Amino acid sequence: LDRRTIVTAVVTAPFALMAGEGCAATTESSMVVDSFAAIAKTVTRGTTTVRTQGWRVPGTGAATYRRTTEPMDRYTARSAIVSRDGYVYALDHGDAVEVDQFGAMGDDRSDDRDAIQAAITYWCRVGGTLRFTPDARYFVGYFRGPSERIFMIDHVRDAVIDGRNATLRAHSSGQRCQTYLFTFRDFRNLTIRSLLATDSGTDIHVEWRGLYFVSPDANLGDCDGLYITDVTVTDAVAFLYAAGTLPQRVRNIRLRNCTAIRCYYGAVFAENGDDADIELSAVNCRRAYFCYGVANHKARLTVSHDGSSVGADACCLIKRYVFDTKAIDIDIRLVGDASTFSNLVKLEHQPTSGGLSSISDISINFASIRAIGLDKTVGIGFSSYVGSTLQLRPTENRTSRISISGRTANIPNLIRSYSPTRMPISIALHGDAASRKDIPTSGYDISRY
């Protein structure tokens, strides 16, 4: 070899080696194995893609995993695994994160809580859609309380939970066992759709025992944008529970085509949850809607009751405890038996501070009232409490700018005050309510339109 040939060989050799390594690295090789665990037992160097036929056994939770140079500690539980010769293989989640790819069985017997939580943790990291297997039934555990948070979900943005008509079931037992299925903190634009939830241990005769389906929580900061559609919750304490006397607020909650069956409450807003737009069907529930300390609600409620299931003092209760309550617009459609409700709607003061309490700008429309037992209930009741004692002396608490409309002719007792007030309750009557001659005048400032 002459000198020029030797120099050329020395100079170009590293580039040739690098090119060769690059070609080898881009050569795709793949394997198919039975399960996620089989990756650790059978996959060896040279394989870039592994397809599992299932999580535990072939048939449930099939997924694709790709070899990565990232260390194992960069990945969440069950989303990656180390092969027999030390390579990390990470989940390729495609267009959605599937709970079955993290070991959820969906057979209504296996405890799927840990698997679903692993999927949720991964989903919170990558975003997009969290998906359940269509029509599967996921059991998420036995709970004795007093308070259990099943799935805590933080910091999601523009994300979707797609149930695809799957069911999540918990079993709560023990007195006042409160079990929260989904608790969301610090979220923006979150959608939950096509899901069913139930608690096989709930007894709505027992106060506060059972499942809360979804609980938006502002403890980590303001929350904005919760959209729930095509969801049914049965045998639970509440479909929705937004709570907290916080400067941070939960805002912009929408429910569409949602149903609560045999629940203690439908939707509850306890000092938090402003700007809500609710469409909810409440079937044999003790109370369809309960709000206090919030503002700007539109609630379209379809209430059906068989008269034998337990009812409550009010089907819809609007209260004031810590914060004033204002700008609540309720539209009620009632069928069945109303006799288990003392009031269809009740406006009630019970200020915890003992100071002046205000409930204002409340609009109530009886869109359709086709029920028996209406002679045993009051359309709209007004009351004030000091502590737990009904106030029978004139109260300084103010109830103002109340609007009543709709079909009221078949409600014999349209309005009633249980507590006298120093300031008259201002009520605007619209439609057939305006022509009624049986409206009491003492304690009220009545306008007819």
Rosetta blueprint (number, residue, H / E / L):
1 L L
2 D L
3 R H
4 R H
5 T H
6 I H
7 V H
8 T H
9 A H
10 V H
11 V H
12 T H
13 A H
14 P H
15 F H
16 A H
17 L H
18 M H
19 A H
20 G H
21 E H
22 G H
23 C H
24 A H
25 A H
26 T H
27 T L
28 E L
29 S L
30 S E
31 M E
32 V E
33 V E
34 D L
35 S L
36 F L
37 A L
38 A H
39 I H
40 A H
41 K H
42 T H
43 V L
44 T L
45 R L
46 G L
47 T L
48 T L
49 T E
50 V E
51 R E
52 T E
53 Q L
54 G L
55 W L
56 R L
57 V L
58 P L
59 G L
60 T L
61 G L
62 A L
63 A E
64 T E
65 Y E
66 R E
67 R E
68 T E
69 T L
70 E L
71 P L
72 M H
73 D H
74 R H
75 Y L
76 T L
77 A L
78 R L
79 S L
80 A E
81 I E
82 V E
83 S L
84 R L
85 D L
86 G L
87 Y L
88 V E
89 Y E
90 A E
91 L E
92 D E
93 H L
94 G L
95 D L
96 A L
97 V E
98 E E
99 V H
100 D H
101 Q H
102 F H
103 G L
104 A L
105 M L
106 G L
107 D E
108 D E
109 R E
110 S E
111 D E
112 D L
113 R H
114 D H
115 A H
116 I H
117 Q H
118 A H
119 A H
120 I H
121 T H
122 Y H
123 W H
124 C H
125 R H
126 V H
127 G L
128 G L
129 T E
130 L E
131 R E
132 F L
133 T L
134 P L
135 D L
136 A L
137 R E
138 Y E
139 F E
140 V E
141 G E
142 Y E
143 F E
144 R L
145 G L
146 P L
147 S E
148 E E
149 R E
150 I E
151 F E
152 M E
153 I E
154 D E
155 H L
156 V L
157 R E
158 D E
159 A E
160 V E
161 I E
162 D E
163 G E
164 R E
165 N E
166 A E
167 T E
168 L E
169 R E
170 A E
171 H E
172 S E
173 S L
174 G L
175 Q L
176 R L
177 C L
178 Q E
179 T E
180 Y E
181 L E
182 F E
183 T E
184 F E
185 R E
186 D L
187 F L
188 R E
189 N E
190 L E
191 T E
192 I E
193 R E
194 S E
195 L E
196 L E
197 A E
198 T E
199 D E
200 S L
201 G L
202 T L
203 D L
204 I L
205 H L
206 V L
207 E L
208 W L
209 R L
210 G E
211 L E
212 Y E
213 F E
214 V E
215 S E
216 P E
217 D E
218 A L
219 N L
220 L L
221 G L
222 D L
223 C E
224 D E
225 G E
226 L E
227 Y E
228 I E
229 T E
230 D E
231 V E
232 T E
233 V E
234 T E
235 D L
236 A L
237 V L
238 A E
239 F E
240 L E
241 Y E
242 A E
243 A E
244 G L
245 T L
246 L L
247 P L
248 Q L
249 R L
250 V E
251 R E
252 N E
253 I E
254 R E
255 L E
256 R E
257 N E
258 C E
259 T E
260 A E
261 I E
262 R L
263 C L
264 Y L
265 Y E
266 G E
267 A E
268 V E
269 F E
270 A E
271 E E
272 N L
273 G L
274 D E
275 D E
276 A E
277 D E
278 I E
279 E E
280 L E
281 S E
282 A E
283 V E
284 N L
285 C L
286 R L
287 R E
288 A E
289 Y E
290 F E
291 C E
292 Y E
293 G L
294 V L
295 A E
296 N E
297 H E
298 K E
299 A E
300 R E
301 L E
302 T E
303 V E
304 S E
305 H E
306 D L
307 G L
308 S L
309 S L
310 V L
311 G L
312 A E
313 D E
314 A E
315 C E
316 C E
317 L E
318 I E
319 K E
320 R E
321 Y L
322 V L
323 F L
324 D L
325 T E
326 K E
327 A E
328 I E
329 D E
330 I E
331 D E
332 I E
333 R E
334 L E
335 V E
336 G E
337 D E
338 A L
339 S L
340 T L
341 F E
342 S E
343 N E
344 L E
345 V E
346 K E
347 L E
348 E E
349 H E
350 Q L
351 P L
352 T L
353 S L
354 G L
355 G L
356 L L
357 S L
358 S E
359 I E
360 S E
361 D E
362 I E
363 S E
364 I E
365 N E
366 F E
367 A E
368 S E
369 I E
370 R E
371 A E
372 I E
373 G L
374 L H
375 D H
376 K H
377 T L
378 V E
379 G E
380 I E
381 G E
382 F E
383 S E
384 S E
385 Y E
386 V E
387 G L
388 S L
389 T E
390 L E
391 Q L
392 L L
393 R L
394 P L
395 T E
396 E L
397 N L
398 R E
399 T E
400 S E
401 R E
402 I E
403 S E
404 I E
405 S E
406 G E
407 R L
408 T L
409 A L
410 N L
411 I L
412 P L
413 N E
414 L E
415 I E
416 R E
417 S E
418 Y L
419 S L
420 P L
421 T E
422 R L
423 M L
424 P L
425 I E
426 S E
427 I E
428 A E
429 L E
430 H L
431 G H
432 D H
433 A H
434 A H
435 S H
436 R L
437 K L
438 D L
439 I L
440 P L
441 T L
442 S L
443 G L
444 Y E
445 D E
446 I E
447 S E
448 R E
449 Y L
